[in-house]
């Protein structure tokens, strides 16, 4: 099936480690840059794909700095342009955006029960908001011509992208399945429109670094 002319080849990539990741901050849509380790991760992936002769027809990136810097490192190595698309931004974390996790928990403690419709961080996006935006990202992607697409985004949004294509809906207290995306790890998908068939070829792929390097 992978050689069908109407096939979509989609790679969902989480950005490299950011300064916010490394220092324990709620990021949301706050613009934390990549950490030095994050840049190393992105450069290692770019070099791996270059050596393996991996190519894409288009790179689409969240405009948030940690994702865009990751995309730029890859695009430079593979000699490709980048399209920025705000649909792929991380969840708006509301009042906790940019706060350290310990301070956020003191100022805005999470309630014992959270429905999918409750805003995160007092006035941020609910899980349902992110799910709906991820569904729009699916539709935006599949209204493009079939081809090979690299998406550079964020763990929360990519998790809901997987929910959208697999027909899963958000649940209370963030229960339900979760799709792991470590820093610069990726999922590879195939989609065949004539039969509406999705194939998940790999989850949390990271051939460019060893497990202990991302603890």
Buried (B, 14 or more C-beta within 10 A) or exposed (E): EEEBEEBBBBBBBBBBBBBBBBEEBBBBBBEBBBBEBBBBBBBBBBBBBBEEEBEBEBBBBBBBBBBBBBBBBBBEBBEBEBEBBEBBBBBBBBBBBBBBEEEBEEEBEEEEEBEBEBBBBEEBBBBBBBBBBBBEBBEEBBEEEBEBBBBBBBBBBBBBBBBBBEEBEBEEEEEBEEBEBBBBBBBBBBBBEEEEEBEEEEBEBBEBBEEEEBE
